[in-house]
Amino acid sequence: MDIKAQLQALKDQAETNAGGTASANHLATVKIARNIEDMMQVFAVRAAVFLSEQHCPYAEEFDGNDFTSTHILGLVGEEPAGASRIRYFGEFAKLERVAVRKEFRSSGIAAAMINKVIEICRQKGYRKIYGHAQARLVPFWESFGFMAMGTPGFVFSDHEYEEVLCELEPHPNPVAIGDEPMLIIRPEGEWDRPGPLEHSAVRPASNPHADGPPDPQRVKRRRASRK
C-alpha cells in the first residue's frame, strides 16, 4: 500500500470513529481517576472546556482543591470526553467542575458522570449534593434532580452562578462503621468487590517490622481486649 492509500485509510478510519462517537452511547464509560494518567486526562478535559472555551484563568480553574477531591473521568471509546470532581463536607458532598468536551456533548457522557457521582455519594451515606450551577445551565442540573435554592446569585470567574441542591434517596447499604473492616479499605467506589488488601490477607502475618516473632500470649490478650 502506497503512502497516499495509507493516509486515505487512516482518514476513513478517523471519520468512522468520529461518526460513531456522537451516536453510540454504549461507548461512553465513566470511572474514578486512580492514577497520574487518569488525572492528566481529567485536567486535559477541564483545560479544553474552562480555559479554552470559557476563558477561565488558570489559577482560578486549578484552585488548590484538586488533591482533596474524588475525580470522575468520562470516556467515549478511549478518548477523554468529560470530567467532574466531588468534595466532601460534614453533611453534604459538593459536585464541581462538570465539563464535557464540545465534540462529545451528544454522547450521553454528562448524564453518565452525574449518575456516577450520585451513586458514589449515596454509597458513602450522603443525603445531599450541593453545587454551583451557571445560571444558564440550571435547567440542565434540574434534569438530574437538583433544585435552585432560591438564594441570591453570585459571580466568579466571569460567570453568574446559582446555588443548587439535590436531595438523595438513602442507600440501602451505605458504607458505615460496623461493616467488615476490609470493605472500608477497598478502592474508592468499588466497595462491592474485594480489593488488593483482601488479596494480601492470604499471606500469614509475619510482622516484618518487629524484632522477632510475635508473642502468642500478647496477641491473645490484645484480641480479648477488643471484644
Summary of the structure (lengths in Angstrom):
residues: 227
radius of gyration: 23.0
end to end distance: 74.2
largest distance: 78.3
contacts: 592
relative contact order: 0.10
helix: 42%
strand: 22%
